[in-house]
Amino acid sequence: MPKVALITGITGQDGSYLTELLIGKGYVVHGLKRRSSSFNTERIERIDLHPRHPEAHLFLHYGDLSDMGSLVHLLRQVQPDEVYNLGAQSHVRVSFDVPGYTADVTGLGAVRIMEAIRIAEVDCRVYQASSSEMFGAAPPPQNEFTPFHPRSPYGCAKVFAYWSAVNYREAWKMHVSNGILFNHESPRRGENFVTRKITRAVARIEAGIQDKLYLGNLDAVRDWGYAPEYVEAMWLMLQQPQPDDFVIATGEPRTVREFVVAAFDQVGLDWEQYVDTDPAYLRPSEVDSLIGDPSKARQKLGWTPKTLFPDLVRIMVDADRQLLEDERMGRLVRMDR
């Protein structure tokens, strides 16, 4: 029998890449999606066969991390071998505007999925999506022993979820692992995240349909990797005999300014002619530098990043240029990278 996985947040960037990875390994994948008045499954459309199709390996279910009853019912129905909790309100700047909602979905949502697993008595392994934002003001480089000092409601919620996962591991002997992932990007990144905002603007400015790009703190330092490689680390964590917590990162520090320069260089444009800063995009409390130390993941999981900064920027800019060209030509647009 094939392994069965349940993914919350399946329609997001990481959820779509993880789905493809698991199906490629022969899994049957079930995904939790929220009800929406518009379609939000474009990232997984290429593999979303009708449930009664003989080759279907992906099944989507309506549900929400705020509704424990639906989670218990789904777990009893699906009986997964592995659960990946990727669902969250994941935009850091937005978390300052909706702190209560962020705490409920990102923090308490993790507790609900773990408690639902316990109540449903499902014997499975659990991946909890933790975040480098938990480190916040802690000096870099950050590893598994670095004290948390979150600087946003999102970071605070992730810290709560992290320690809840540890508690379920220790109190109930659940196989729960935290993946502390640093920034990871791709052409499937949401358009309101800074890297995708930059690469999309570069394509539009090159095409003459956008004049300016407005950003916040250009001096913020981040550790950027390639999302398809980071979901492989998630899977590797759940293949270990004992649960554990791992930092997943490249260890390479880059500023937002460097990302901007590299993206505009990709199309031969001078970024200073097109980029302005806007205080509206600044966080009330800024995180200056997040640089991960992935030594433990390299030693215990055998995981190392392969796509580094220059190639990541090139992949994202080229994808947004192609996306714009497809839209202008009226071609069917699919996020295939």
C-alpha positions as CSV (number, residue, x, y, z in Angstrom):
1,M,0.0,0.0,0.0
2,P,1.3,3.5,-0.8
3,K,2.0,5.9,2.1
4,V,-0.7,8.5,2.8
5,A,0.1,12.1,3.6
6,L,-2.1,14.9,4.8
7,I,-0.9,18.5,4.0
8,T,-2.5,21.7,5.5
9,G,-1.7,24.8,3.4
10,I,-1.5,22.6,0.3
11,T,-2.5,25.4,-2.1
12,G,0.5,27.5,-1.1
13,Q,4.0,27.6,-2.5
14,D,5.5,24.9,-0.2
15,G,2.3,22.8,-0.3
16,S,2.4,22.5,-4.1
17,Y,6.0,21.6,-4.3
18,L,5.7,19.1,-1.4
19,T,2.7,17.5,-3.1
20,E,4.7,17.0,-6.3
21,L,7.6,15.5,-4.3
22,L,5.4,13.1,-2.4
23,I,3.4,11.9,-5.4
24,G,6.7,11.4,-7.2
25,K,7.6,9.1,-4.4
26,G,4.4,7.1,-4.7
27,Y,2.4,8.7,-1.9
28,V,-1.4,9.3,-1.9
29,V,-1.8,12.9,-0.8
30,H,-4.7,14.5,0.9
31,G,-4.8,18.3,1.2
32,L,-6.8,20.7,3.4
33,K,-8.1,23.8,1.6
34,R,-10.2,26.7,2.8
35,R,-13.5,27.7,1.2
36,S,-13.0,30.7,-1.0
37,S,-15.2,32.6,-3.4
38,S,-12.5,32.4,-6.1
39,F,-10.3,29.5,-7.2
40,N,-7.0,29.3,-5.2
41,T,-5.7,26.0,-6.4
42,E,-3.7,27.1,-9.5
43,R,-0.4,25.9,-8.0
44,I,-1.6,22.3,-7.9
45,E,-3.9,22.2,-11.0
46,R,-1.5,20.1,-13.1
47,I,-1.8,17.2,-10.6
48,D,-5.4,17.7,-9.4
49,L,-7.2,14.8,-11.2
50,H,-10.8,14.0,-10.5
51,P,-11.0,11.9,-7.4
52,R,-12.6,9.0,-9.3
53,H,-9.9,9.1,-11.9
54,P,-8.0,5.7,-11.7
55,E,-4.6,7.5,-11.6
56,A,-5.6,10.1,-8.9
57,H,-3.1,10.5,-6.1
58,L,-4.3,13.9,-4.8
59,F,-7.5,14.5,-2.9
60,L,-8.6,17.9,-1.6
61,H,-10.9,18.5,1.4
62,Y,-12.6,21.6,2.6
63,G,-11.6,22.4,6.2
64,D,-9.9,25.0,8.4
65,L,-7.3,25.0,11.1
66,S,-9.8,26.9,13.3
67,D,-12.2,24.0,13.3
68,M,-11.0,21.1,15.3
69,G,-14.1,19.0,14.7
70,S,-13.4,18.9,11.0
71,L,-9.8,18.1,11.6
72,V,-10.6,15.1,13.7
73,H,-13.2,13.8,11.2
74,L,-10.7,14.2,8.3
75,L,-7.9,12.5,10.2
76,R,-10.1,9.5,11.0
77,Q,-11.2,9.3,7.4
78,V,-7.8,9.6,5.8
79,Q,-5.6,7.8,8.4
80,P,-2.4,9.4,7.2
81,D,1.1,8.1,7.8
82,E,2.5,11.6,7.7
83,V,1.0,15.0,8.4
84,Y,2.6,18.3,7.2
85,N,1.2,21.3,8.9
86,L,2.1,24.2,6.5
87,G,-1.1,26.2,7.0
88,A,-0.7,29.7,8.4
89,Q,-1.3,33.4,8.0
90,S,2.2,33.7,6.8
91,H,2.7,37.3,5.8
92,V,4.9,39.0,8.4
93,R,3.9,42.6,7.7
94,V,0.2,41.7,7.5
95,S,0.5,40.0,10.9
96,F,0.8,43.4,12.6
97,D,-2.6,44.3,11.1
98,V,-4.4,41.1,12.1
99,P,-2.5,39.8,15.1
100,G,-5.4,38.0,16.6
101,Y,-6.2,36.1,13.4
102,T,-2.5,35.3,13.0
103,A,-2.2,34.0,16.5
104,D,-5.4,31.8,16.0
105,V,-4.4,30.2,12.7
106,T,-0.7,30.2,12.9
107,G,-0.3,29.4,16.6
108,L,-3.4,27.7,17.9
109,G,-3.9,26.1,14.5
110,A,-0.8,24.0,15.1
111,V,-2.2,22.9,18.5
112,R,-5.5,22.0,17.0
113,I,-4.0,19.7,14.3
114,M,-1.8,18.0,16.9
115,E,-4.6,17.6,19.4
116,A,-6.8,16.3,16.6
117,I,-4.2,13.6,15.8
118,R,-4.2,12.7,19.5
119,I,-8.0,12.5,19.8
120,A,-8.4,10.6,16.5
121,E,-5.7,8.2,17.7
122,V,-3.9,8.3,14.4
123,D,-0.4,6.8,14.4
124,C,1.5,9.2,12.2
125,R,4.6,11.4,11.9
126,V,4.1,15.2,12.0
127,Y,6.0,18.0,10.4
128,Q,5.4,21.5,12.0
129,A,6.4,24.4,9.8
130,S,8.5,26.7,12.0
131,S,10.1,29.8,10.8
132,S,13.3,31.9,11.0
133,E,11.1,34.8,12.1
134,M,11.1,33.1,15.5
135,F,14.7,34.3,15.9
136,G,13.9,37.9,15.2
137,A,16.4,40.1,17.0
138,A,18.7,37.2,18.0
139,P,22.2,37.8,16.5
140,P,23.1,35.7,13.5
141,P,24.1,33.1,12.5
142,Q,21.1,31.3,14.1
143,N,21.0,27.6,14.7
144,E,18.9,25.1,16.7
145,F,20.3,26.5,20.0
146,T,19.8,30.2,19.3
147,P,17.2,31.7,21.8
148,F,14.1,33.0,20.1
149,H,13.3,36.7,20.1
150,P,10.4,37.2,17.7
151,R,9.7,40.7,16.4
152,S,6.2,40.3,14.9
153,P,2.9,38.7,15.8
154,Y,3.7,36.0,13.1
155,G,7.0,35.3,14.8
156,C,5.3,35.1,18.2
157,A,2.7,32.7,16.9
158,K,5.3,30.5,15.3
159,V,7.2,30.3,18.6
160,F,4.0,29.2,20.4
161,A,3.5,26.5,17.7
162,Y,7.1,25.4,17.9
163,W,7.0,24.8,21.7
164,S,3.6,23.2,21.4
165,A,5.1,20.7,19.0
166,V,7.9,20.0,21.4
167,N,5.4,19.5,24.2
168,Y,3.3,17.1,22.2
169,R,6.5,15.2,21.4
170,E,7.5,15.0,25.0
171,A,4.1,14.6,26.7
172,W,2.4,12.3,24.3
173,K,5.4,10.7,22.6
174,M,4.3,11.9,19.2
175,H,6.8,11.8,16.3
176,V,6.7,15.6,15.7
177,S,9.6,17.5,14.1
178,N,10.0,21.3,13.7
179,G,11.5,22.5,10.5
180,I,12.9,26.0,11.1
181,L,13.0,27.1,7.5
182,F,14.7,30.4,6.5
183,N,13.4,32.4,3.6
184,H,12.8,30.2,0.6
185,E,11.4,31.5,-2.7
186,S,10.3,30.4,-6.2
187,P,8.2,31.5,-9.1
188,R,5.2,30.2,-7.1
189,R,5.8,32.7,-4.3
190,G,2.8,35.0,-3.6
191,E,3.0,38.3,-5.3
192,N,2.8,40.3,-2.1
193,F,6.0,38.8,-0.7
194,V,9.0,41.0,-1.3
195,T,11.1,38.7,-3.6
196,R,8.2,38.0,-5.9
197,K,7.1,41.6,-5.8
198,I,10.5,42.6,-7.0
199,T,10.8,40.0,-9.9
200,R,7.2,40.7,-11.0
201,A,7.9,44.4,-11.1
202,V,11.1,43.9,-13.1
203,A,9.2,42.0,-15.8
204,R,6.5,44.7,-15.9
205,I,9.0,47.6,-15.9
206,E,11.0,45.9,-18.7
207,A,7.7,45.5,-20.7
208,G,6.8,49.2,-20.1
209,I,3.6,48.6,-18.1
210,Q,4.9,49.7,-14.7
211,D,6.9,52.7,-13.8
212,K,8.0,52.3,-10.2
213,L,8.6,49.7,-7.5
214,Y,8.1,50.8,-3.9
215,L,9.7,48.8,-1.1
216,G,10.4,49.1,2.6
217,N,13.8,48.3,4.3
218,L,16.4,47.7,1.6
219,D,19.1,46.9,4.2
220,A,17.3,43.9,5.8
221,V,19.6,40.9,5.5
222,R,18.0,37.5,4.7
223,D,19.1,34.0,3.9
224,W,17.3,33.0,0.6
225,G,17.0,29.5,-0.7
226,Y,15.0,27.7,-3.4
227,A,11.6,26.3,-2.2
228,P,11.6,22.9,-4.1
229,E,14.8,22.0,-2.2
230,Y,13.4,23.0,1.2
231,V,10.3,20.7,0.9
232,E,12.7,17.8,0.4
233,A,14.2,18.7,3.8
234,M,10.6,18.5,5.3
235,W,10.2,15.0,3.9
236,L,13.7,13.9,5.1
237,M,12.8,15.0,8.7
238,L,9.9,12.5,8.8
239,Q,12.0,9.7,7.6
240,Q,14.3,9.8,10.6
241,P,13.7,7.2,13.3
242,Q,13.5,9.9,16.0
243,P,11.8,13.3,15.8
244,D,14.0,16.3,16.0
245,D,14.2,20.0,15.1
246,F,16.3,21.4,12.2
247,V,17.3,24.7,10.7
248,I,17.1,24.7,7.0
249,A,19.0,27.5,5.3
250,T,21.9,28.3,2.9
251,G,24.0,30.2,5.3
252,E,24.5,33.0,2.7
253,P,23.5,36.5,3.8
254,R,22.1,38.9,1.2
255,T,20.3,42.2,1.6
256,V,17.0,43.2,-0.1
257,R,19.0,45.7,-2.0
258,E,21.2,43.0,-3.4
259,F,18.1,41.1,-4.5
260,V,16.8,44.2,-6.2
261,V,20.2,44.9,-8.0
262,A,20.5,41.3,-9.2
263,A,16.9,41.2,-10.5
264,F,17.3,44.4,-12.5
265,D,20.7,43.4,-13.8
266,Q,19.0,40.3,-15.2
267,V,17.2,42.5,-17.7
268,G,19.9,45.1,-18.1
269,L,18.2,47.9,-16.2
270,D,19.5,50.4,-13.6
271,W,17.5,49.7,-10.5
272,E,18.0,53.2,-9.0
273,Q,15.9,54.7,-11.8
274,Y,12.9,52.6,-10.8
275,V,13.0,51.8,-7.1
276,D,11.8,54.1,-4.2
277,T,11.2,53.4,-0.6
278,D,7.8,53.8,1.1
279,P,7.5,53.9,4.9
280,A,4.1,52.1,4.6
281,Y,6.1,48.9,3.9
282,L,8.2,49.1,7.0
283,R,7.5,46.9,10.0
284,P,6.7,48.5,13.4
285,S,9.6,46.4,14.7
286,E,12.2,45.4,12.2
287,V,14.2,42.2,11.9
288,D,17.6,43.2,10.7
289,S,19.4,40.0,10.0
290,L,18.4,36.3,9.6
291,I,21.2,34.0,8.6
292,G,20.8,30.3,9.2
293,D,23.4,27.6,10.1
294,P,22.2,24.4,8.5
295,S,25.1,22.2,9.8
296,K,22.8,19.9,11.7
297,A,20.6,19.3,8.6
298,R,23.7,18.5,6.6
299,Q,25.1,16.1,9.1
300,K,21.9,14.3,10.1
301,L,19.7,14.6,7.1
302,G,22.3,14.7,4.4
303,W,20.6,17.9,3.1
304,T,22.5,20.7,1.4
305,P,21.1,23.6,-0.7
306,K,22.0,23.4,-4.4
307,T,20.4,26.5,-5.9
308,L,22.1,29.6,-4.5
309,F,21.3,33.3,-4.7
310,P,22.3,34.2,-8.3
311,D,20.4,31.3,-9.8
312,L,17.4,31.8,-7.6
313,V,17.1,35.4,-8.8
314,R,17.5,34.4,-12.4
315,I,14.9,31.6,-12.1
316,M,12.3,34.0,-10.6
317,V,12.9,36.9,-13.0
318,D,12.8,34.6,-16.1
319,A,9.6,33.0,-14.8
320,D,7.9,36.3,-14.3
321,R,9.0,37.5,-17.8
322,Q,7.6,34.3,-19.3
323,L,4.4,34.6,-17.3
324,L,3.9,38.2,-18.5
325,E,4.6,37.1,-22.1
326,D,2.1,34.3,-21.8
327,E,-0.6,36.6,-20.5
328,R,0.0,39.1,-23.3
329,M,-0.2,36.4,-25.9
330,G,-3.4,34.9,-24.3
331,R,-1.7,31.6,-23.6
332,L,-2.7,29.3,-20.8
333,V,-0.6,30.3,-17.8
334,R,0.8,27.5,-15.6
335,M,3.4,27.8,-12.9
336,D,5.6,24.9,-14.0
337,R,8.8,25.6,-12.2
